[in-house]
Amino acid sequence: MSNQIVVDFIDTPSYSPNFNLAEYIIYLLTMKLLHHLPLGVNMEQIQYKA
């Protein structure tokens, strides 16, 4: 057994939402919480309605 750590780097595009954890979490929240609202509704509009 080797005592070395091997790290592989993957070259991704400069903008890659599929590999961006923050954007993925936002997508999941949108799909779970905002799926019933029209497409153009944003969080500010929801906040002011409440």
C-alpha distance matrix in Angstrom:
0.0 3.7 6.6 8.9 11.2 12.6 16.3 18.6 22.3 24.9 28.3 30.9 34.7 36.3 37.9 35.8 37.1 34.6 31.7 33.8 33.2 36.5 38.5 36.8 37.8 41.3 41.5 40.5 43.1 45.7 45.1 45.3 48.1 50.2 50.1 53.8 55.2 56.4 54.0 55.6 55.4 53.3 52.3 55.3 57.7 56.1 56.3 60.0 60.9 59.8
3.7 0.0 3.8 5.5 8.3 9.9 13.7 16.2 19.8 22.7 25.9 28.7 32.4 33.8 35.6 33.8 35.3 33.2 30.1 32.0 31.6 34.9 36.9 35.5 36.6 40.0 40.3 39.6 42.1 44.7 44.4 44.7 47.3 49.3 49.4 53.1 54.2 55.4 52.8 54.2 54.0 51.8 50.8 53.7 56.2 54.9 54.9 58.6 59.7 58.7
6.6 3.8 0.0 3.8 6.8 9.7 13.1 16.3 19.5 22.7 25.8 28.5 32.1 33.1 34.9 33.3 34.7 32.8 29.5 31.0 30.4 33.4 35.8 34.6 35.4 38.7 39.4 38.8 41.0 43.7 43.7 43.8 46.2 48.3 48.7 52.4 53.4 54.6 52.1 53.2 52.9 50.5 49.3 52.0 54.7 53.3 53.2 56.8 58.1 56.9
8.9 5.5 3.8 0.0 3.8 6.3 9.7 12.9 16.0 19.3 22.3 25.1 28.7 29.6 31.6 30.1 31.7 30.0 26.6 28.2 28.0 31.0 33.2 32.2 33.3 36.5 37.2 36.8 39.1 41.6 41.7 42.1 44.5 46.3 46.7 50.4 51.3 52.3 49.6 50.7 50.5 48.1 47.0 49.7 52.4 51.3 51.2 54.7 56.1 55.1
11.2 8.3 6.8 3.8 0.0 3.8 6.5 10.0 12.9 16.2 19.3 21.9 25.4 26.4 28.1 26.6 28.1 26.4 23.0 24.5 24.2 27.2 29.4 28.5 29.5 32.7 33.4 33.1 35.4 37.8 38.0 38.4 40.8 42.5 43.0 46.7 47.5 48.5 45.9 46.9 46.7 44.3 43.3 46.0 48.7 47.5 47.5 51.0 52.4 51.5
12.6 9.9 9.7 6.3 3.8 0.0 3.8 6.6 9.9 13.1 16.2 19.0 22.6 23.9 25.8 24.2 25.9 24.1 20.9 22.8 23.0 26.2 28.0 27.0 28.5 31.6 31.9 31.9 34.4 36.6 36.6 37.4 39.9 41.4 41.6 45.4 46.1 46.9 44.1 45.2 45.3 43.0 42.3 45.1 47.7 46.7 46.9 50.4 51.7 51.0
16.3 13.7 13.1 9.7 6.5 3.8 0.0 3.8 6.5 9.8 12.9 15.4 19.0 20.2 22.0 20.5 22.4 20.8 17.4 19.2 19.7 22.9 24.5 23.8 25.5 28.3 28.8 29.0 31.5 33.5 33.7 34.7 37.0 38.3 38.7 42.5 43.0 43.7 40.8 41.7 41.9 39.6 39.0 41.7 44.3 43.5 43.7 47.1 48.5 48.0
18.6 16.2 16.3 12.9 10.0 6.6 3.8 0.0 3.8 6.5 9.7 12.5 16.2 17.8 19.7 18.1 20.2 18.5 15.4 17.8 18.8 22.1 23.2 22.5 24.6 27.3 27.3 27.8 30.5 32.2 32.2 33.6 36.1 37.1 37.1 41.0 41.5 41.9 38.8 39.9 40.4 38.3 38.1 40.9 43.3 42.6 43.1 46.4 47.7 47.4
22.3 19.8 19.5 16.0 12.9 9.9 6.5 3.8 0.0 3.8 6.4 9.2 12.7 14.2 16.3 15.0 17.5 16.3 13.1 15.3 16.9 19.9 20.8 20.6 22.9 25.2 25.3 26.3 28.9 30.3 30.6 32.2 34.5 35.2 35.4 39.2 39.4 39.6 36.4 37.3 37.9 35.7 35.6 38.3 40.7 40.3 40.8 44.0 45.4 45.4
24.9 22.7 22.7 19.3 16.2 13.1 9.8 6.5 3.8 0.0 3.8 6.1 9.8 12.0 13.7 12.1 14.8 13.3 10.7 13.5 15.5 18.6 18.9 18.5 21.3 23.4 23.1 24.2 27.1 28.1 28.2 30.2 32.5 33.0 32.9 36.7 36.9 36.9 33.6 34.6 35.5 33.6 33.8 36.6 38.8 38.4 39.3 42.4 43.6 43.8
28.3 25.9 25.8 22.3 19.3 16.2 12.9 9.7 6.4 3.8 0.0 3.8 6.9 9.1 11.5 10.7 14.0 13.3 11.2 13.6 16.4 18.9 18.7 19.0 22.0 23.6 23.2 24.9 27.7 28.3 28.7 30.9 33.0 33.1 33.0 36.7 36.6 36.2 32.8 33.5 34.7 32.8 33.3 35.9 38.1 38.1 39.0 41.9 43.2 43.7
30.9 28.7 28.5 25.1 21.9 19.0 15.4 12.5 9.2 6.1 3.8 0.0 3.8 6.5 8.0 6.9 10.3 10.0 8.3 10.6 13.8 16.1 15.4 15.9 19.1 20.3 19.8 21.8 24.5 24.8 25.3 27.7 29.7 29.6 29.5 33.2 32.9 32.5 29.0 29.7 30.9 29.2 29.8 32.4 34.5 34.5 35.6 38.4 39.7 40.4
34.7 32.4 32.1 28.7 25.4 22.6 19.0 16.2 12.7 9.8 6.9 3.8 0.0 3.8 5.4 5.7 9.5 10.3 9.6 11.1 14.7 16.3 15.0 16.1 19.5 20.0 19.4 21.9 24.4 24.2 24.9 27.7 29.4 28.8 28.7 32.3 31.7 30.8 27.2 27.6 29.1 27.4 28.5 30.8 32.8 33.2 34.3 36.9 38.3 39.3
36.3 33.8 33.1 29.6 26.4 23.9 20.2 17.8 14.2 12.0 9.1 6.5 3.8 0.0 3.8 6.3 9.6 11.6 10.5 10.7 14.4 15.2 14.2 16.1 19.0 19.1 19.2 22.0 24.0 23.8 25.1 27.8 29.0 28.3 28.8 32.2 31.2 30.3 26.7 26.6 28.0 25.9 26.8 28.8 31.0 31.7 32.5 35.0 36.7 37.7
37.9 35.6 34.9 31.6 28.1 25.8 22.0 19.7 16.3 13.7 11.5 8.0 5.4 3.8 0.0 3.8 6.4 9.0 8.9 8.6 12.3 12.7 11.1 13.1 16.2 15.9 15.7 18.8 20.6 20.2 21.5 24.3 25.5 24.6 25.0 28.4 27.4 26.5 22.9 23.0 24.3 22.4 23.4 25.5 27.6 28.2 29.3 31.7 33.3 34.3
35.8 33.8 33.3 30.1 26.6 24.2 20.5 18.1 15.0 12.1 10.7 6.9 5.7 6.3 3.8 0.0 3.8 5.4 5.6 6.4 10.2 11.4 9.6 10.6 14.1 14.4 13.7 16.4 18.7 18.5 19.3 22.1 23.7 23.1 23.2 26.8 26.3 25.7 22.2 22.8 24.0 22.4 23.3 25.9 27.8 27.9 29.2 31.9 33.1 33.9
37.1 35.3 34.7 31.7 28.1 25.9 22.4 20.2 17.5 14.8 14.0 10.3 9.5 9.6 6.4 3.8 0.0 3.8 5.4 4.9 8.0 8.7 6.2 7.2 10.6 10.7 9.9 12.6 15.0 14.7 15.6 18.3 19.9 19.4 19.5 23.1 22.7 22.4 19.0 19.8 20.8 19.1 19.9 22.8 24.5 24.4 25.8 28.6 29.6 30.4
34.6 33.2 32.8 30.0 26.4 24.1 20.8 18.5 16.3 13.3 13.3 10.0 10.3 11.6 9.0 5.4 3.8 0.0 3.8 5.7 7.9 10.0 8.0 7.0 10.8 11.9 10.4 12.2 15.2 15.4 15.4 18.0 20.2 20.1 19.7 23.5 23.6 23.6 20.5 21.9 22.8 21.4 22.1 25.3 26.8 26.3 27.8 30.8 31.5 32.1
31.7 30.1 29.5 26.6 23.0 20.9 17.4 15.4 13.1 10.7 11.2 8.3 9.6 10.5 8.9 5.6 5.4 3.8 0.0 3.8 6.2 9.1 8.5 7.9 11.1 12.8 12.3 13.8 16.5 17.4 17.8 19.8 21.9 22.3 22.4 26.2 26.3 26.5 23.5 24.5 25.1 23.3 23.5 26.5 28.5 27.9 29.0 32.1 33.1 33.3
33.8 32.0 31.0 28.2 24.5 22.8 19.2 17.8 15.3 13.5 13.6 10.6 11.1 10.7 8.6 6.4 4.9 5.7 3.8 0.0 3.8 5.6 5.5 6.3 8.8 10.2 10.7 12.5 14.5 15.5 16.6 18.5 20.1 20.4 21.1 24.8 24.6 24.9 21.9 22.6 22.8 20.5 20.4 23.3 25.5 25.0 25.8 29.0 30.2 30.4
33.2 31.6 30.4 28.0 24.2 23.0 19.7 18.8 16.9 15.5 16.4 13.8 14.7 14.4 12.3 10.2 8.0 7.9 6.2 3.8 0.0 3.8 5.5 5.0 6.2 8.7 9.7 10.5 12.3 14.1 15.3 16.4 18.0 19.0 20.0 23.7 23.8 24.7 22.1 22.9 22.5 20.2 19.5 22.6 24.8 23.8 24.4 27.8 28.9 28.7
36.5 34.9 33.4 31.0 27.2 26.2 22.9 22.1 19.9 18.6 18.9 16.1 16.3 15.2 12.7 11.4 8.7 10.0 9.1 5.6 3.8 0.0 3.8 5.4 5.2 6.3 8.6 10.0 10.7 12.3 14.3 15.4 16.3 17.0 18.6 22.0 21.7 22.6 20.1 20.5 19.8 17.1 16.1 19.0 21.5 20.7 21.0 24.4 25.7 25.5
38.5 36.9 35.8 33.2 29.4 28.0 24.5 23.2 20.8 18.9 18.7 15.4 15.0 14.2 11.1 9.6 6.2 8.0 8.5 5.5 5.5 3.8 0.0 3.8 5.4 5.0 6.1 8.6 9.9 10.4 12.2 14.2 15.2 15.2 16.3 19.8 19.3 19.8 17.0 17.6 17.4 15.1 15.0 18.1 20.1 19.6 20.5 23.7 24.8 25.1
36.8 35.5 34.6 32.2 28.5 27.0 23.8 22.5 20.6 18.5 19.0 15.9 16.1 16.1 13.1 10.6 7.2 7.0 7.9 6.3 5.0 5.4 3.8 0.0 3.8 5.4 5.0 6.2 8.7 9.8 10.5 12.3 14.1 14.7 15.2 19.0 19.2 20.1 17.6 18.9 18.6 16.8 16.7 20.1 21.8 20.6 21.9 25.2 25.8 25.9
37.8 36.6 35.4 33.3 29.5 28.5 25.5 24.6 22.9 21.3 22.0 19.1 19.5 19.0 16.2 14.1 10.6 10.8 11.1 8.8 6.2 5.2 5.4 3.8 0.0 3.8 5.3 5.1 6.2 8.5 9.8 10.5 11.9 13.2 14.5 18.0 18.3 19.8 17.8 18.9 17.9 15.8 14.9 18.3 20.2 18.6 19.5 23.0 23.6 23.2
41.3 40.0 38.7 36.5 32.7 31.6 28.3 27.3 25.2 23.4 23.6 20.3 20.0 19.1 15.9 14.4 10.7 11.9 12.8 10.2 8.7 6.3 5.0 5.4 3.8 0.0 3.8 5.5 5.1 6.1 8.6 9.9 10.3 10.7 12.4 15.8 15.5 16.7 14.6 15.4 14.3 12.1 11.4 14.9 16.6 15.4 16.5 19.8 20.5 20.6
41.5 40.3 39.4 37.2 33.4 31.9 28.8 27.3 25.3 23.1 23.2 19.8 19.4 19.2 15.7 13.7 9.9 10.4 12.3 10.7 9.7 8.6 6.1 5.0 5.3 3.8 0.0 3.8 5.5 5.1 6.2 8.6 10.0 9.9 10.5 14.1 14.2 15.2 12.9 14.5 14.1 12.8 13.0 16.7 17.8 16.5 18.3 21.5 21.7 22.0
40.5 39.6 38.8 36.8 33.1 31.9 29.0 27.8 26.3 24.2 24.9 21.8 21.9 22.0 18.8 16.4 12.6 12.2 13.8 12.5 10.5 10.0 8.6 6.2 5.1 5.5 3.8 0.0 3.8 5.4 5.1 6.1 8.4 9.7 10.1 13.7 14.7 16.4 14.9 16.9 15.9 14.9 14.5 18.3 19.2 17.2 18.9 22.3 22.1 21.9
43.1 42.1 41.0 39.1 35.4 34.4 31.5 30.5 28.9 27.1 27.7 24.5 24.4 24.0 20.6 18.7 15.0 15.2 16.5 14.5 12.3 10.7 9.9 8.7 6.2 5.1 5.5 3.8 0.0 3.8 5.4 5.1 5.7 7.4 9.1 12.3 12.9 15.1 14.1 15.6 13.9 12.5 11.4 15.2 16.1 13.9 15.3 18.8 18.7 18.2
45.7 44.7 43.7 41.6 37.8 36.6 33.5 32.2 30.3 28.1 28.3 24.8 24.2 23.8 20.2 18.5 14.7 15.4 17.4 15.5 14.1 12.3 10.4 9.8 8.5 6.1 5.1 5.4 3.8 0.0 3.8 5.5 5.4 4.9 6.4 9.7 9.8 11.5 10.3 12.0 10.7 9.9 9.8 13.7 14.0 12.3 14.5 17.5 17.2 17.5
45.1 44.4 43.7 41.7 38.0 36.6 33.7 32.2 30.6 28.2 28.7 25.3 24.9 25.1 21.5 19.3 15.6 15.4 17.8 16.6 15.3 14.3 12.2 10.5 9.8 8.6 6.2 5.1 5.4 3.8 0.0 3.8 5.9 5.9 5.1 8.8 10.2 12.0 11.1 13.7 12.9 13.0 13.3 17.1 17.0 15.0 17.5 20.5 19.6 19.8
45.3 44.7 43.8 42.1 38.4 37.4 34.7 33.6 32.2 30.2 30.9 27.7 27.7 27.8 24.3 22.1 18.3 18.0 19.8 18.5 16.4 15.4 14.2 12.3 10.5 9.9 8.6 6.1 5.1 5.5 3.8 0.0 3.8 6.1 6.2 9.1 11.1 13.8 13.8 16.1 14.5 14.4 13.8 17.5 17.4 14.8 16.9 20.1 18.9 18.5
48.1 47.3 46.2 44.5 40.8 39.9 37.0 36.1 34.5 32.5 33.0 29.7 29.4 29.0 25.5 23.7 19.9 20.2 21.9 20.1 18.0 16.3 15.2 14.1 11.9 10.3 10.0 8.4 5.7 5.4 5.9 3.8 0.0 3.8 6.0 7.8 9.0 12.2 12.7 14.4 12.1 11.8 10.9 14.4 14.1 11.1 13.3 16.4 15.2 14.7
50.2 49.3 48.3 46.3 42.5 41.4 38.3 37.1 35.2 33.0 33.1 29.6 28.8 28.3 24.6 23.1 19.4 20.1 22.3 20.4 19.0 17.0 15.2 14.7 13.2 10.7 9.9 9.7 7.4 4.9 5.9 6.1 3.8 0.0 3.8 5.5 5.6 8.4 8.9 10.8 8.6 9.2 9.3 12.7 11.8 9.5 12.5 15.1 13.8 14.3
50.1 49.4 48.7 46.7 43.0 41.6 38.7 37.1 35.4 32.9 33.0 29.5 28.7 28.8 25.0 23.2 19.5 19.7 22.4 21.1 20.0 18.6 16.3 15.2 14.5 12.4 10.5 10.1 9.1 6.4 5.1 6.2 6.0 3.8 0.0 3.8 5.6 8.0 8.5 11.4 10.4 11.8 12.7 16.1 14.8 12.9 16.1 18.4 16.7 17.5
53.8 53.1 52.4 50.4 46.7 45.4 42.5 41.0 39.2 36.7 36.7 33.2 32.3 32.2 28.4 26.8 23.1 23.5 26.2 24.8 23.7 22.0 19.8 19.0 18.0 15.8 14.1 13.7 12.3 9.7 8.8 9.1 7.8 5.5 3.8 0.0 3.8 6.8 9.0 11.7 10.4 12.6 13.6 16.3 14.3 12.3 15.8 17.4 15.1 16.1
55.2 54.2 53.4 51.3 47.5 46.1 43.0 41.5 39.4 36.9 36.6 32.9 31.7 31.2 27.4 26.3 22.7 23.6 26.3 24.6 23.8 21.7 19.3 19.2 18.3 15.5 14.2 14.7 12.9 9.8 10.2 11.1 9.0 5.6 5.6 3.8 0.0 3.8 6.5 8.4 6.8 9.5 11.0 13.3 11.0 9.7 13.4 14.7 12.7 14.3
56.4 55.4 54.6 52.3 48.5 46.9 43.7 41.9 39.6 36.9 36.2 32.5 30.8 30.3 26.5 25.7 22.4 23.6 26.5 24.9 24.7 22.6 19.8 20.1 19.8 16.7 15.2 16.4 15.1 11.5 12.0 13.8 12.2 8.4 8.0 6.8 3.8 0.0 3.8 5.7 5.9 9.4 12.1 13.9 11.5 11.4 15.1 15.9 14.3 16.6
54.0 52.8 52.1 49.6 45.9 44.1 40.8 38.8 36.4 33.6 32.8 29.0 27.2 26.7 22.9 22.2 19.0 20.5 23.5 21.9 22.1 20.1 17.0 17.6 17.8 14.6 12.9 14.9 14.1 10.3 11.1 13.8 12.7 8.9 8.5 9.0 6.5 3.8 0.0 3.8 5.7 8.5 11.7 13.8 12.2 12.6 16.1 17.2 16.3 18.6
55.6 54.2 53.2 50.7 46.9 45.2 41.7 39.9 37.3 34.6 33.5 29.7 27.6 26.6 23.0 22.8 19.8 21.9 24.5 22.6 22.9 20.5 17.6 18.9 18.9 15.4 14.5 16.9 15.6 12.0 13.7 16.1 14.4 10.8 11.4 11.7 8.4 5.7 3.8 0.0 3.8 6.4 10.1 11.4 9.8 11.3 14.4 15.0 14.8 17.5
55.4 54.0 52.9 50.5 46.7 45.3 41.9 40.4 37.9 35.5 34.7 30.9 29.1 28.0 24.3 24.0 20.8 22.8 25.1 22.8 22.5 19.8 17.4 18.6 17.9 14.3 14.1 15.9 13.9 10.7 12.9 14.5 12.1 8.6 10.4 10.4 6.8 5.9 5.7 3.8 0.0 3.8 7.0 8.3 6.5 7.4 10.7 11.6 11.2 13.8
53.3 51.8 50.5 48.1 44.3 43.0 39.6 38.3 35.7 33.6 32.8 29.2 27.4 25.9 22.4 22.4 19.1 21.4 23.3 20.5 20.2 17.1 15.1 16.8 15.8 12.1 12.8 14.9 12.5 9.9 13.0 14.4 11.8 9.2 11.8 12.6 9.5 9.4 8.5 6.4 3.8 0.0 3.8 5.6 5.6 6.6 8.9 10.5 11.3 13.3
52.3 50.8 49.3 47.0 43.3 42.3 39.0 38.1 35.6 33.8 33.3 29.8 28.5 26.8 23.4 23.3 19.9 22.1 23.5 20.4 19.5 16.1 15.0 16.7 14.9 11.4 13.0 14.5 11.4 9.8 13.3 13.8 10.9 9.3 12.7 13.6 11.0 12.1 11.7 10.1 7.0 3.8 0.0 3.8 5.5 5.1 6.1 8.7 10.0 11.1
55.3 53.7 52.0 49.7 46.0 45.1 41.7 40.9 38.3 36.6 35.9 32.4 30.8 28.8 25.5 25.9 22.8 25.3 26.5 23.3 22.6 19.0 18.1 20.1 18.3 14.9 16.7 18.3 15.2 13.7 17.1 17.5 14.4 12.7 16.1 16.3 13.3 13.9 13.8 11.4 8.3 5.6 3.8 0.0 3.8 5.4 5.0 6.3 8.7 10.3
57.7 56.2 54.7 52.4 48.7 47.7 44.3 43.3 40.7 38.8 38.1 34.5 32.8 31.0 27.6 27.8 24.5 26.8 28.5 25.5 24.8 21.5 20.1 21.8 20.2 16.6 17.8 19.2 16.1 14.0 17.0 17.4 14.1 11.8 14.8 14.3 11.0 11.5 12.2 9.8 6.5 5.6 5.5 3.8 0.0 3.8 5.5 5.3 6.3 9.0
56.1 54.9 53.3 51.3 47.5 46.7 43.5 42.6 40.3 38.4 38.1 34.5 33.2 31.7 28.2 27.9 24.4 26.3 27.9 25.0 23.8 20.7 19.6 20.6 18.6 15.4 16.5 17.2 13.9 12.3 15.0 14.8 11.1 9.5 12.9 12.3 9.7 11.4 12.6 11.3 7.4 6.6 5.1 5.4 3.8 0.0 3.8 5.5 5.2 6.7
56.3 54.9 53.2 51.2 47.5 46.9 43.7 43.1 40.8 39.3 39.0 35.6 34.3 32.5 29.3 29.2 25.8 27.8 29.0 25.8 24.4 21.0 20.5 21.9 19.5 16.5 18.3 18.9 15.3 14.5 17.5 16.9 13.3 12.5 16.1 15.8 13.4 15.1 16.1 14.4 10.7 8.9 6.1 5.0 5.5 3.8 0.0 3.8 5.5 5.6
60.0 58.6 56.8 54.7 51.0 50.4 47.1 46.4 44.0 42.4 41.9 38.4 36.9 35.0 31.7 31.9 28.6 30.8 32.1 29.0 27.8 24.4 23.7 25.2 23.0 19.8 21.5 22.3 18.8 17.5 20.5 20.1 16.4 15.1 18.4 17.4 14.7 15.9 17.2 15.0 11.6 10.5 8.7 6.3 5.3 5.5 3.8 0.0 3.8 5.5
60.9 59.7 58.1 56.1 52.4 51.7 48.5 47.7 45.4 43.6 43.2 39.7 38.3 36.7 33.3 33.1 29.6 31.5 33.1 30.2 28.9 25.7 24.8 25.8 23.6 20.5 21.7 22.1 18.7 17.2 19.6 18.9 15.2 13.8 16.7 15.1 12.7 14.3 16.3 14.8 11.2 11.3 10.0 8.7 6.3 5.2 5.5 3.8 0.0 3.8
59.8 58.7 56.9 55.1 51.5 51.0 48.0 47.4 45.4 43.8 43.7 40.4 39.3 37.7 34.3 33.9 30.4 32.1 33.3 30.4 28.7 25.5 25.1 25.9 23.2 20.6 22.0 21.9 18.2 17.5 19.8 18.5 14.7 14.3 17.5 16.1 14.3 16.6 18.6 17.5 13.8 13.3 11.1 10.3 9.0 6.7 5.6 5.5 3.8 0.0
